[in-house]
Amino acid sequence: MALPVLSSSAVKFRRVLAHFPQELSLAFAYGSGVFRQAGASAEHGETNMLDFVFAVDDVVTWHMMNLSKNRSHYSFLKFFGPKKISTIQGYGAGIYYNTLVPCNGRMIKYGVISTDALIEDLFHWKTLYVAGRLQKPVKILAQSENSRLQAALVSNLKSAVLASFLMLPESFSEEDLFLQIAGLSYSGDFRMIIGEDRFKVQNIVKPNIAHFQKLYSSILQGCPQVVYKHQLGRLEASIDKSPEGQFTQLMALPKTLQQKITALMNPPGKNRDVEEILLQVAHDPDCGYLVHQGRSGPV
């Protein structure tokens, strides 16, 4: 299956990429500087910061080369060298950002993540930090022929659809699905309640329906539960909400989400396996809510 992500030959992005070491397994641009968003920030699309993520196989070597080319991009950590930067990068979501970097007349920020950490997040939603960005339209600027990475990118999109199916009713619109998918990585994020536009998910999805269609159409067309008529903006869905159907879907969710759902249902002192607990969840009338709570829980 071909990777259903959006590629771009936009000159301005590739000119930025030319400033960096080219040993990249994946490079993409994302955010309001790349895709139009509704709301006040849309007015500043051409001046918004450009956001990038670079996945690299050898983090220490890449930082060493980038320090040689772009030493001014780094904070005081540059004095500790590439090994220390790589060690610090390993904490949290496994990504190291250089921010407020002037480049080609624009401000940019870029995150560096190891290919292995990215694959782990895409398959298992360990943090959903980068995987969540890749569930929304991005501009792919470079991609190596890494079959495991490609499989992980596709798996991440399929998991987003599957989790959304569990949280949606039997019948829903195409826009409902994309709003649910786009909200996955914001669930439980305090910024969505305090200090950030609570309508951010709608502002991302509504102006970019065509991009979401391109990203997910092949996956939806391959779903036996869905008659996909994107021209009508409607999904004729027959999502199996039986306990058996929901159990099958729950068992196919990313590992970290399964663990967080089971933690909600497993009182302290009990030692039940994941399969047993997910079977209980599948029979619960609030199955979709429990999936949402699992996604909203702490990483």
Buried (B, 14 or more C-beta within 10 A) or exposed (E): EEBBBBEBEEEBBBEBBEBBBEBBBBBBBBBBBBBBBBBEBEEEEEEBBBBBBBBBBBBBBBBBBBBEEBEEBBEEBBEEEBEBBBEEBEEEBBBBBBEEBEBEEBBBBBBBBBBBBBBBBBBBBBBBBBBBBBBBBBBBBBBBEBEEBBBBBBBBBBBBBBBBBBBBEEEBBBBBBBBBBBBBBBBBBEEBEEEEBEEBBBBBBBBBBEBBBBBBBBBBEEBEBBEBEBEEEBBEBEBBBEBEBBBBBBEEBBEBBBBBBBEEBBEEEEEEEBEEBBBBBBEEEEBBEBBBBBBEBEE
